[in-house]
Structure formats: C-alpha cells, structure tokens
Amino acid sequence: MELPVIIEPIDVGFRAIGAGGLSVGLVADGQTAEEAISRLAERVRSRVEAGATMTELSLSDIEAPWKQDAGYLRDDPMYEAWREAMAQNRRRLDEDPDAL
C-alpha cells in the first residue's frame, strides 16, 4: 500500500504526517526522515490491525453549491454581447495560435 506522507524538519529531527488514506490524522517524529516514516508506518499498521478500513462516502443527494447560480446572467442585457465577444476571441485564437 502506498500512502502520501508529508515530511518536514523539526527542531529535534523530522516529522512524518499522514496525508492520505489510512495515514490521515497520524503523526510521528524521528531523528531522521526514515525513522519518522517508519514510526508512522507502525501507527498505520496498528490502525489496520485494530480493524480500520477505507471506503468512499457518496453525497449524491447534495447538489453542487455553484449550481444555484447557473444561468443567472441570461436575463442580463449584456449577456449576448458577452457571448459573442467570447466566441470572436476563441475564433481569433483558433486561427492564430501566436495571438496570446
């Protein structure tokens, strides 16, 4: 199992911080980065031996917060002019890739 870990120097050596999966929320210190990672691995193993597993949480019943604002510009008098300006700009960039 590969887990992301943050390693950072501290006053007395190094700190390994769990950054994903079963290591999230775990921290271990050591005199070397390798020692800190090894200690963090021990904590992950203990968590797994105690019955910890990974799963996914689905919140499909919650609508994305930005959807409430979708389409709000359609009643704006400048909307069509803005859309046409964007289309013209896209066409110009498509015709001349150096136009940036």
C-alpha positions in Angstrom: 0.0 0.0 0.0 1.3 3.4 -1.0 0.2 6.4 1.2 1.1 10.0 0.8 3.2 11.4 3.7 4.4 14.9 4.4 8.0 15.0 5.8 9.2 18.2 7.5 12.2 19.1 9.5 11.6 20.0 13.2 14.0 21.1 16.0 14.8 17.6 17.0 14.8 15.8 13.7 11.9 15.1 11.3 8.1 14.8 11.5 6.1 12.5 9.2 2.4 13.5 8.8 -0.1 11.2 7.2 -1.6 13.0 4.1 -3.9 10.4 2.7 -5.7 7.1 3.1 -5.3 5.3 6.4 -2.4 7.6 7.4 -4.6 10.8 7.7 -4.5 12.2 11.2 -1.4 10.3 12.2 1.9 12.0 13.1 5.3 10.5 14.0 8.6 12.1 14.9 12.2 10.7 14.5 15.8 11.8 14.4 15.9 11.1 10.7 13.2 11.2 8.0 13.4 7.4 7.6 12.8 6.9 11.3 9.8 9.2 11.3 8.3 7.4 8.3 9.0 4.0 10.0 7.2 5.2 13.1 4.3 6.5 11.1 4.1 3.1 9.3 3.8 1.4 12.7 0.9 3.6 13.6 -0.8 2.8 10.3 -0.3 -0.9 10.9 -1.8 -0.6 14.4 -4.8 1.2 12.9 -5.3 -1.6 10.3 -4.8 -4.3 12.9 -7.5 -2.6 15.1 -9.9 -3.0 12.1 -9.6 0.3 10.2 -10.6 0.1 6.6 -11.1 2.6 3.7 -14.3 3.3 1.9 -15.9 6.1 0.0 -18.6 8.5 1.1 -21.1 9.5 -1.6 -23.1 12.6 -1.1 -25.0 12.4 -4.3 -28.2 13.8 -2.7 -26.3 17.2 -2.1 -26.3 19.4 -5.1 -23.1 21.3 -6.0 -23.4 24.8 -4.4 -22.4 26.6 -7.6 -25.4 25.2 -9.5 -27.8 27.6 -7.7 -26.1 30.5 -9.7 -26.1 28.7 -13.1 -27.7 30.7 -15.8 -28.3 33.9 -13.7 -26.7 36.1 -16.4 -29.2 35.0 -19.1 -31.5 37.9 -18.2 -28.7 40.4 -18.3 -28.9 42.8 -21.3 -25.1 42.4 -21.8 -25.2 38.6 -21.9 -25.5 38.1 -25.7 -22.8 40.8 -26.4 -20.5 39.0 -23.9 -21.2 35.6 -25.5 -20.4 37.0 -29.0 -17.2 38.6 -27.7 -16.1 35.3 -26.2 -16.9 33.5 -29.5 -14.9 36.0 -31.5 -11.9 35.7 -29.2 -12.0 31.9 -29.4 -12.1 32.0 -33.2 -9.2 34.5 -33.3 -7.1 32.3 -31.0 -8.0 29.2 -33.1 -6.9 30.9 -36.3 -3.7 32.3 -34.8 -2.1 30.3 -32.0 0.5 33.1 -31.5 -2.2 35.6 -30.8 -1.8 35.3 -27.0 
